[in-house]
Amino acid sequence: MVLKYEKEGYVAIITLNRPEAMNALNSEMFAKMHAAMIDFRDDPELRVAIITGAGDTAFCSGVDIKETLSLISQDLLAGTVMRGFEIWKPIIAAVNGVAYGSGCELALACDLLIASKNASFAQPEIKIGAMSGAGGTQRLPRFIPRCKAAEMLLMGKPIDAREAWRIGLVNEVVSLNKLMPKALEYADTMSRMAPLAVMATKEAIVKGSEMTFSEGLQLEAALFKELSNTEDFAEGIKSFKDKRKPDFKGK
């Protein structure tokens, strides 16, 4: 089983499961991950996903060149969360070691990143005459200072978890044994929020980053108007007045 897909309450846990290959992505894993993401997107009971890697040394070391080189013309990345697949439910990357190449880009495609102390990030494609092809050249300069992104992309320079936190690439750095508990804590916090509001907020963040400021404000206003007509919005106002915890239904 190259990928594990589990559900715990409102949370989906996707585990890249090729520890013997440092969880490198192959064609089978791409297919199973895409199927898992579709199920997560379409399951009304699921609100947050966590992506992590099996073992304690690698989140994902990138694409398995030996297995996928002959298929590179098929563009296995098309339609994945790294490129082209839109999903407004939040995704957490629990980075438990090496996140190199497409593994780094997979983490970048998530909304929140939590790293273990032994984690490291790199885009080393330049060293073999290639370049990042799963969003690295576009996401890194948007997430961290351009000069640091250039170091990683043009020099293939890796950074450790401490540096990733310092430049704002990850939300938090924890010991390896606390990584999944912390990710589940984040997931639990978000799953308690109104699902439609969470999804609308992510949509505004993602789409707004590609718009002018004025266009982003218009998008935000439109999404806010839609939310104001939901049952969850009414429940949120009522629970606030009643001084109790809200019971959101995603409606």
C-alpha positions as CSV (number, residue, x, y, z in Angstrom):
1,M,0.0,0.0,0.0
2,V,1.9,3.1,-1.2
3,L,-0.6,5.5,0.4
4,K,-2.7,5.2,3.5
5,Y,-6.0,7.1,3.6
6,E,-7.7,7.2,7.0
7,K,-10.6,9.2,8.5
8,E,-10.7,10.3,12.1
9,G,-13.9,12.2,12.8
10,Y,-13.8,15.3,10.7
11,V,-10.2,14.8,9.8
12,A,-8.7,12.9,6.8
13,I,-5.1,11.6,7.2
14,I,-3.1,10.9,4.0
15,T,0.2,9.1,4.6
16,L,2.7,8.7,1.8
17,N,3.8,5.1,2.5
18,R,7.0,4.3,0.7
19,P,9.5,4.7,3.6
20,E,12.0,2.4,1.8
21,A,12.1,4.9,-1.0
22,M,11.9,8.0,1.3
23,N,8.3,8.3,0.3
24,A,9.2,9.3,-3.3
25,L,6.2,9.8,-5.5
26,N,5.5,7.3,-8.2
27,S,2.7,6.9,-10.7
28,E,0.6,4.7,-8.3
29,M,1.0,7.1,-5.5
30,F,0.0,10.0,-7.7
31,A,-3.2,8.2,-8.7
32,K,-4.1,7.1,-5.1
33,M,-3.4,10.6,-3.7
34,H,-5.6,12.2,-6.3
35,A,-8.4,9.7,-5.5
36,A,-8.0,10.4,-1.8
37,M,-8.2,14.2,-2.4
38,I,-11.4,13.8,-4.4
39,D,-12.9,11.8,-1.6
40,F,-11.8,14.3,1.0
41,R,-13.2,17.2,-1.1
42,D,-16.6,15.4,-1.7
43,D,-17.2,13.9,1.7
44,P,-19.4,16.3,3.7
45,E,-18.3,14.8,7.0
46,L,-14.6,15.7,6.4
47,R,-13.4,19.2,7.1
48,V,-9.6,19.2,7.4
49,A,-6.9,17.0,5.9
50,I,-3.4,16.2,7.1
51,I,-0.7,15.0,4.7
52,T,2.4,13.3,6.1
53,G,5.0,10.7,5.3
54,A,5.6,7.2,6.8
55,G,8.7,6.7,8.9
56,D,10.8,9.3,10.7
57,T,13.3,10.4,8.0
58,A,11.2,11.6,5.0
59,F,8.0,13.5,4.3
60,C,8.6,13.0,0.6
61,S,11.9,13.1,-1.3
62,G,10.3,14.1,-4.6
63,V,9.4,12.2,-7.7
64,D,10.8,8.7,-8.0
65,I,12.9,9.3,-11.1
66,K,13.5,5.6,-11.8
67,E,9.8,4.8,-12.0
68,T,8.3,8.0,-13.5
69,L,11.0,9.2,-15.9
70,S,9.4,7.3,-18.8
71,L,6.1,8.8,-18.0
72,I,7.2,12.4,-17.6
73,S,5.6,13.5,-20.9
74,Q,2.2,12.5,-19.4
75,D,2.6,15.3,-16.8
76,L,1.5,13.3,-13.7
77,L,1.3,16.5,-11.7
78,A,-1.7,17.9,-13.8
79,G,-4.9,17.8,-11.7
80,T,-3.1,17.3,-8.4
81,V,-3.2,19.7,-5.4
82,M,0.2,21.0,-6.7
83,R,-1.3,22.1,-10.0
84,G,-4.8,22.5,-11.2
85,F,-6.9,20.8,-8.5
86,E,-9.0,23.3,-6.5
87,I,-10.1,22.4,-3.0
88,W,-11.3,24.8,-0.4
89,K,-11.1,22.6,2.6
90,P,-7.9,23.3,4.6
91,I,-4.9,21.0,4.3
92,I,-2.1,20.6,6.8
93,A,1.4,19.3,5.9
94,A,3.0,17.4,8.8
95,V,6.6,17.4,7.5
96,N,8.4,14.6,9.3
97,G,11.8,14.8,7.6
98,V,13.1,15.5,4.1
99,A,10.8,17.4,1.8
100,Y,12.7,17.8,-1.4
101,G,11.7,18.6,-5.0
102,S,8.0,17.7,-5.5
103,G,7.9,16.7,-1.8
104,C,8.7,20.3,-1.0
105,E,6.1,21.5,-3.5
106,L,3.5,19.2,-2.1
107,A,4.1,20.8,1.3
108,L,3.8,24.2,-0.3
109,A,0.5,23.3,-1.8
110,C,-0.9,22.9,1.8
111,D,-2.3,25.7,3.8
112,L,-0.5,25.2,7.1
113,L,2.9,23.5,7.6
114,I,4.2,22.0,10.8
115,A,7.7,20.6,10.7
116,S,9.6,18.2,12.9
117,K,13.0,19.3,14.1
118,N,14.7,17.0,11.6
119,A,12.7,18.3,8.6
120,S,14.5,20.0,5.7
121,F,13.2,21.6,2.5
122,A,14.9,21.9,-0.9
123,Q,14.2,22.4,-4.6
124,P,17.3,20.6,-6.0
125,E,16.1,20.1,-9.6
126,I,18.5,22.7,-10.9
127,K,21.4,20.4,-10.0
128,I,20.3,17.8,-12.6
129,G,19.5,20.3,-15.3
130,A,15.8,20.6,-14.6
131,M,13.7,23.1,-12.6
132,S,10.8,23.0,-10.2
133,G,7.7,21.9,-12.1
134,A,5.0,21.5,-9.4
135,G,4.6,25.0,-8.2
136,G,7.9,25.7,-6.6
137,T,8.9,28.7,-8.8
138,Q,5.5,30.3,-8.1
139,R,4.7,29.5,-4.5
140,L,8.1,29.9,-2.9
141,P,8.5,33.6,-3.9
142,R,5.0,34.3,-2.7
143,F,5.5,32.6,0.7
144,I,9.1,33.7,1.6
145,P,11.4,36.6,0.7
146,R,12.3,36.5,-3.0
147,C,16.0,36.3,-2.3
148,K,15.6,33.2,-0.1
149,A,13.4,31.6,-2.7
150,A,16.1,32.3,-5.3
151,E,18.7,30.6,-3.1
152,M,16.5,27.5,-3.0
153,L,15.5,27.5,-6.6
154,L,18.6,28.7,-8.4
155,M,21.2,27.0,-6.2
156,G,19.3,24.0,-5.0
157,K,20.1,25.1,-1.5
158,P,18.3,23.2,1.3
159,I,17.1,24.8,4.5
160,D,16.5,23.1,7.8
161,A,13.3,23.4,10.0
162,R,14.7,26.2,12.1
163,E,15.4,28.3,9.1
164,A,12.1,27.4,7.5
165,W,10.4,28.8,10.6
166,R,12.6,31.9,10.7
167,I,11.6,32.9,7.2
168,G,7.9,32.1,7.6
169,L,7.7,28.9,5.5
170,V,6.3,26.8,8.4
171,N,3.9,27.6,11.2
172,E,5.6,25.7,13.9
173,V,8.6,23.3,14.6
174,V,8.1,20.5,17.1
175,S,9.9,17.3,18.1
176,L,9.1,14.3,15.9
177,N,7.0,12.6,18.5
178,K,4.8,15.7,18.8
179,L,4.3,16.3,15.1
180,M,1.1,14.4,14.5
181,P,-0.5,15.4,17.8
182,K,0.2,19.0,16.9
183,A,-1.2,18.6,13.4
184,L,-4.3,17.0,14.9
185,E,-4.6,19.9,17.3
186,Y,-4.5,22.3,14.4
187,A,-7.1,20.2,12.5
188,D,-9.4,20.0,15.6
189,T,-9.3,23.7,16.0
190,M,-10.3,24.3,12.3
191,S,-12.9,21.5,12.3
192,R,-14.7,23.3,15.1
193,M,-15.2,26.4,13.0
194,A,-18.1,26.8,10.6
195,P,-17.1,24.7,7.6
196,L,-18.6,27.0,5.0
197,A,-16.8,30.0,6.5
198,V,-13.5,28.1,6.6
199,M,-13.8,27.2,2.9
200,A,-14.8,30.7,1.9
201,T,-11.9,32.1,3.8
202,K,-9.4,29.7,2.1
203,E,-10.9,30.6,-1.3
204,A,-10.5,34.3,-0.6
205,I,-6.9,33.8,0.4
206,V,-5.9,31.6,-2.6
207,K,-7.9,33.5,-5.3
208,G,-7.2,36.9,-3.8
209,S,-3.4,36.3,-4.0
210,E,-3.7,36.3,-7.8
211,M,-5.9,39.4,-7.9
212,T,-5.4,43.1,-7.5
213,F,-6.3,44.5,-4.0
214,S,-9.5,46.0,-5.3
215,E,-10.6,42.7,-7.0
216,G,-9.7,40.8,-3.8
217,L,-11.9,43.1,-1.7
218,Q,-14.8,42.4,-4.2
219,L,-14.3,38.7,-3.9
220,E,-14.2,38.9,-0.1
221,A,-17.4,41.0,-0.1
222,A,-19.2,38.5,-2.4
223,L,-18.2,35.5,-0.2
224,F,-19.2,37.3,3.0
225,K,-22.6,38.0,1.5
226,E,-23.1,34.3,0.7
227,L,-22.1,33.3,4.2
228,S,-24.5,35.8,5.8
229,N,-27.4,33.8,4.4
230,T,-26.3,30.4,5.8
231,E,-27.7,28.5,8.7
232,D,-24.2,28.4,10.3
233,F,-24.0,32.2,10.3
234,A,-27.3,32.5,12.1
235,E,-26.2,29.8,14.6
236,G,-23.0,31.6,15.2
237,I,-24.8,34.9,16.0
238,K,-27.3,33.1,18.2
239,S,-24.7,31.1,20.1
240,F,-22.8,34.3,20.8
241,K,-25.9,35.9,22.2
242,D,-26.7,32.8,24.2
243,K,-23.1,32.6,25.5
244,R,-22.6,29.0,24.4
245,K,-20.5,27.1,21.9
246,P,-22.0,27.1,18.4
247,D,-23.2,23.9,16.7
248,F,-22.1,24.3,13.1
249,K,-23.7,22.0,10.5
250,G,-22.0,23.2,7.3
251,K,-25.3,24.6,6.0
